[in-house]
Amino acid sequence: IVMTQTPLSLSVTPGQPASISCKSSQSLLNDVGRTYLQWYLQKPGQSPQLLIYEVSYRFSGVPDRFSGSGSGTDFTLKISRVEAEDVGIYYCMQSLQLPTFGGGTKVEIK
Amino acid sequence: QVQLVESGRGVVQPGGSLRLSCSASGFTFSSYAMHWVRQAPGKGLEWVALIPYDGTKQYYADSVKGRFTISRDNSTNTLYLQMNNLRPEDTAVYYCAKGMGSDSWNFDSWGQGTLVTVSS
């Protein structure tokens, strides 16, 4: 399954919202109604960290300014008010089949 | 809390072999699937391999199938990646990652990574 993210990069003023799109080449909905789409953030010089799993569930400790939505093949990660600590590269990943990642979206602060 | 510590970094010639280890703590290792994920310098993330909680199956990316072997020792809470016939394109930081369930294909925690360089 091919994952395509847009945009490649995003420059955001602190306090403003940001949105990242992720599209899959086929539906990520399985036969029991679960959709296996995750979002990870890799901050500069760090390992990736899980933000969102199964489209919209925030992982433990993730601030509620992060939210995920979507269905089928189209998904979105939204940051309601970007903070300086949110800079890094965001990746979507599907795990309906053997995992594949999107190419990443680099978020920087204006 | 979950801790994953990779080791085994090194420089290897093309065609050579290397074994990576990942020492796990802070959770019941024997209850969770484990993964290896890699990141070539300046590039994105690539999933490499998965082993379920009991080690009875292994899954691989096409790019490493037949050359890499994932294994685990639940008695010592250690995950391994045996890499044979290494190629320059295998140069990357290799991360171990904890699955979200016993045979989960997604993962919630990552180690700090270990660098493998394949070069003559």
Interface residues (C-beta under 8 A of the other chain):
Chain A: Y36 Q38 Y40 Q42 S47 P48 Q49 L50 Y53 F59 I89 Y91 M93 S95 L96 Q97 L98 P99 T100 F101 G102 G103 G104
Chain B: H35 G44 L45 E46 W47 L50 Y59 A61 Y95 M100 S104 W105 N106 F107 D108 S109 W110 G111 Q112 G113
